[in-house]
Amino acid sequence: MLTDMNLPLILLAFFLAAGSPGPATMAVAGTSMASGRKMGMTLALGVFCGSLTWSFSAAFGLAAIMMAHAWIFEILRYVGAAYLLYLAFVSGRAAFLSSGVGLSPVVITAPAKAFRKGLALHLTNPKAILFYGSVYSVGLPPETTPVQLAVVMGSLAFCSFTVFLGYGYLFSIDRVRRGYAKTARVFNGLFAMLFGFVGVRLLTARLV
């Protein structure tokens, strides 16, 4: 039976994983600062949908199938690493330009593009598969009922929505945006280092 301790521990693990600085949260924060609340929260919605995709996939066994077939995981790993390294390159180039802002990957003007970028960031993140896969395979006992499974899935979805869209709202506050406008080069340099670091780590890590 799912004990009262399981869900709090699962949610704590999620907040530690999703709330800490990473490609998705930094992309949401950067887009909100550079392009405003609408674009930032739209990108966050894309990240949230990616999170839902992996949560449902893990809950119904797809993540376990992918983890059992290493070549699928490897393809996803290389695609995700390449995308992060591309973002690092564009951020770094923006940091060295005199204008500093226009070519940054966090500047987005179309909602559809913002949503696709957020979705792509999370769908190409194999660590998201590992997290959700471990939650449903290790965090839940075999006798978990459908109702208990639905409670866990709903709780994770609510937390994901709160974290990612919360980042979008927080970093779109006018004072924060004005600070970004004054220090765009610094932020772009930080984005370049973060995306590059995570991309290289993902490229060289042994995930399975």
C-alpha positions in Angstrom: 0.0 0.0 0.0 1.2 3.5 -0.8 2.1 5.0 2.6 1.8 8.6 3.7 5.6 8.9 3.4 5.9 8.0 -0.2 4.2 11.0 -1.7 6.0 13.6 0.3 9.4 12.0 -0.6 8.5 11.8 -4.3 7.4 15.5 -4.3 10.5 16.6 -2.4 12.7 14.8 -5.0 10.7 16.5 -7.8 11.2 20.0 -6.3 14.9 19.3 -5.8 15.2 18.1 -9.4 12.9 20.6 -11.2 13.4 23.7 -9.0 17.2 23.8 -9.0 18.8 25.7 -11.9 18.9 23.7 -15.1 18.3 24.1 -18.8 14.5 24.2 -18.6 14.3 26.6 -15.6 17.0 28.9 -17.0 15.4 29.0 -20.4 12.1 29.9 -18.8 13.7 32.6 -16.7 15.7 34.0 -19.5 12.8 34.1 -21.9 10.6 35.9 -19.4 13.3 38.5 -18.7 14.1 39.0 -22.4 10.7 38.6 -24.1 8.2 39.2 -21.4 5.7 37.2 -19.3 3.6 35.9 -22.2 6.6 34.3 -24.0 8.2 33.0 -20.8 5.0 31.4 -19.5 4.3 29.9 -23.0 7.7 28.4 -23.0 7.1 27.1 -19.5 3.9 25.5 -20.7 5.9 23.7 -23.3 8.3 22.4 -20.6 5.2 21.4 -18.5 3.8 19.4 -21.4 7.1 17.7 -21.9 7.1 16.8 -18.2 3.6 15.4 -18.5 4.7 13.3 -21.5 7.4 11.6 -19.6 5.3 11.2 -16.5 2.5 9.4 -18.5 5.1 7.4 -20.4 6.8 6.2 -17.2 3.6 5.5 -15.5 2.4 3.2 -18.3 5.7 1.5 -19.0 7.2 3.3 -22.0 10.1 4.7 -20.1 11.0 1.2 -18.9 11.0 0.0 -22.5 13.2 2.9 -23.6 15.6 2.2 -20.7 15.8 -1.4 -21.7 16.8 -0.5 -25.2 20.0 1.4 -24.8 20.2 2.6 -28.5 16.9 4.6 -28.1 18.3 6.3 -25.0 21.6 7.0 -26.8 19.9 8.7 -29.7 17.9 10.8 -27.4 21.0 11.7 -25.4 22.9 12.9 -28.5 19.9 14.9 -29.7 19.5 16.6 -26.4 23.2 17.3 -26.0 23.4 18.8 -29.5 20.4 21.0 -28.8 21.9 22.3 -25.6 25.3 23.0 -27.3 23.5 24.9 -30.0 21.8 27.0 -27.3 25.2 27.6 -25.7 26.7 28.7 -29.0 23.9 31.2 -29.7 24.0 32.5 -26.2 27.8 32.9 -26.3 27.6 34.7 -29.7 25.0 37.1 -28.3 27.2 37.8 -25.3 30.0 39.0 -27.5 27.9 41.2 -29.8 27.6 44.9 -29.2 23.8 44.7 -29.2 24.0 41.7 -26.8 20.3 40.8 -26.9 18.9 40.3 -30.4 20.4 36.9 -31.1 20.0 35.4 -27.7 18.0 32.2 -27.7 16.0 33.5 -24.8 14.5 36.3 -27.0 11.4 34.9 -28.6 8.6 36.8 -30.3 6.2 34.0 -31.4 4.1 32.0 -28.9 4.2 28.9 -31.0 8.0 29.0 -31.1 8.2 29.5 -27.4 6.0 26.5 -26.8 8.0 24.3 -29.2 11.3 25.3 -27.6 10.1 24.5 -24.1 8.7 21.1 -25.3 11.9 20.3 -27.1 14.0 21.1 -24.1 12.2 18.6 -22.0 11.5 15.9 -24.6 15.3 15.7 -25.4 16.3 15.5 -21.7 16.9 11.8 -21.0 17.4 12.6 -17.3 13.7 13.5 -17.2 13.0 9.9 -18.3 15.3 8.6 -15.6 13.6 10.7 -12.9 10.1 9.7 -13.8 11.1 6.1 -14.5 12.7 5.8 -11.0 9.6 7.5 -9.4 7.2 4.9 -10.8 9.4 1.9 -10.7 11.1 2.5 -7.3 9.0 5.1 -5.5 5.8 3.1 -5.9 5.2 -0.4 -4.6 3.9 -3.1 -6.9 0.5 -3.1 -5.2 -0.2 0.5 -5.9 -3.8 0.9 -7.0 -5.0 3.0 -10.0 -6.4 5.6 -7.6 -3.1 5.9 -5.8 -1.2 6.1 -9.2 -3.6 8.9 -10.3 -2.9 10.8 -7.1 0.9 10.6 -7.7 0.5 11.6 -11.3 -1.8 14.5 -10.5 0.5 15.7 -7.7 3.6 15.6 -9.9 1.6 17.4 -12.7 0.5 20.2 -10.2 4.1 20.6 -8.9 5.5 20.7 -12.4 2.9 23.4 -13.5 3.6 25.4 -10.3 7.4 25.3 -10.6 7.8 26.1 -14.3 5.1 28.6 -14.7 6.1 30.1 -11.4 9.6 30.7 -12.9 8.0 32.3 -15.9 5.9 34.7 -13.8 8.7 35.6 -11.3 11.3 36.5 -13.9 8.8 38.6 -15.9 8.4 41.1 -13.1 9.4 44.6 -14.4 12.3 45.1 -11.9 13.8 41.8 -12.9 13.4 42.6 -16.6 15.0 46.0 -16.2 17.9 44.3 -14.5 18.2 41.9 -17.5 18.1 44.8 -20.0 21.1 46.4 -18.2 23.2 43.3 -18.0 22.1 41.2 -21.1 25.7 40.3 -21.9 26.3 38.9 -18.5 23.1 36.8 -18.6 23.8 35.6 -22.1 27.3 34.6 -20.9 25.8 32.7 -18.0 23.3 31.0 -20.2 26.1 30.0 -22.6 28.1 28.4 -19.8 25.1 26.6 -18.3 23.8 25.2 -21.6 27.4 24.2 -22.6 28.2 22.6 -19.3 25.0 20.5 -19.2 25.3 19.7 -22.9 28.9 18.3 -22.4 27.9 16.5 -19.3 24.9 14.9 -21.1 27.2 14.0 -24.1 29.8 12.3 -21.9 27.6 10.8 -19.1 26.8 7.2 -18.9 23.0 7.2 -18.3 22.1 3.6 -18.7 
